Amino acid sequence: MFFCAIMYSDASVFSESIKLLSSYFGKAQDMSDEFDFNFTEYYAPEFGANLKKRFVIYSLPIATLAEARLNTGKIEDILSSNGKRTVNIDPGIISKGGVIVASLKKMPFKEYLGDGVYAHKVLEFHDGEVLSFKHTFADYRKNVDFFKRYI
């Protein structure tokens, strides 16, 4: 199952993101409740305060996770303002084995997919248990029940 993790501070930017994402990935099928993204200050210089986030499930299959990340990057660029992003959109896949997110940041625990994109396994599903890693983002840990609905 394909999804996008969408982080924003302005609800109108979220709505516009959903419209633009539909041109690549079809209609949004489901989404998590909106939650405060207050797990880190990493994004504050670019996005400011009061960040929100949602996970959105999409209907169309994707060709590759790398291609999906390149397309979400185009949407981030379209919606940027004054040289700064107003939205961060990370595509990912939910499978019986876990949750993998596409990333542009190289790290030893990520696998290279091509075109500057890396696969980051943030959750693993095994024998009915959900395993996280020291590099699993807090917002993914918080939303485990949302992801479990799609395995």
N, C-alpha and C positions, 0 to 999 in steps of 0.2 A: 504494500500500500504506500502510495506516494503522499508526502505532506510538505508543507512549508512552515517554518517557524518565522513569525513576523513580529519584529520589535519596532515600536514607534512611540511617539509622544502625542501625536495629534490624530484624533479619530478620523478626520477627513483623509489623512494620508493612508491610514489603514484601509478605508473604503476604496480609495483610488488604487491601492496595491491589489486588492481583491479583483477589481475590474481588469487591471493589466495582466495579472496572473492567469485569469481565465482565458486569455487569448493564447497562452502557451499550454495550459494544463486542464482546461475545461472548467466546468462549474464546481465551485466549492461544495463538497458533499457533507462536511461536518466541520465543526471547529470547537476548540476548547473554550472555556470561559476566559474572559480577559483577566489577566493578573498583573500585579505590579512587578516590574522587573527591577528589583532592588538588591540583587545578589552581588553586584560588583559596581565599582565606579569607573570601570574600563571605558565605557562608552560615553561618559558624561562630557568630556571635552568636545566631542563631535555632535552628540544628540541633545545635550542639556539634561535637565532633571525630569522627574515624573514619567519615566519610561514604562510602557505597557507591552505586553506580549500575548500572542495567541498562537496556537498550533492549528493549522488548517489542512484538512484532508481533501485531496483532489481526485477527480474521476478518471482522467486520461492517463494511460501508461506513459512512462517517459522512455526515451531512447537510451540515455545514459545519465547517471547522476552528475557526471562532469558537465555535460551539456545543459542539464537543468540549472546547475550553479552559474554557468555563464549567462543563461537567460535571466535568472533572478538578478544578476549583477547589472544587466541592462536596465531592468526596472528600477533598481536602486539609483542608477545614474539619471534616468528620466525624472525621478522624483526628488533629486538632490536640489539644494538651494544654497546659493552663495558658496559653492565648492564643498558643501558638507552634505552627507546623506541625511535624509529625514526618515528613512526606513532601512532596516537590516532584514534581509530575507535569506534564510538558510534552508535549502531544500534537503529532504531526507527520505529515507525508506524505512518502513516498519515491516519486519518479516517475522517468521516463527523463531528466528535466531536472535533478533534484537532490533535495535534502532541505530541506524547509521546516518550521519549528517555530513553533507558536503562542506568542505572548508577550503579557504584559500591560504590558510596558515600551515606551514610545514612544521611537524613535530615528530619525534621518534615513534610515537604510538599510532601515527596515522599512515595509511597506505596511499601511495601516489596513484591517481586515476588517469592523469594526463591533462594537458592544457592548464597547468598550474593549480589543479584541483586535487584535494586529498579527501579520503574517506576517513571519518572519525566515528568509531563505534562508541556510543555513549551509554547504551544499555544492552544487556544480554539476557535472553530468556532461556531458562534451562530447567526442565522438570517442574514447571509451575512456579519457579522462583524467578525473581528479577534481580539481576546482579548489576551493580554499578561499579565504576572504577574511580580511582583518585582523580582522574581527568574528566569525569562526568560532570557536566554543568549542573548547578543546583536546580535550575528551572526544569530540567529533564527529570531529575529525581522527584521533584514536587508533583509532576504530572504523569507519573507511572501508570495510574489507573486509566488515563486517557489513551495512552499507547496500547495498553493491554486489551482494549476493546477491539483492536484490529489484528490480533494474532490468532 
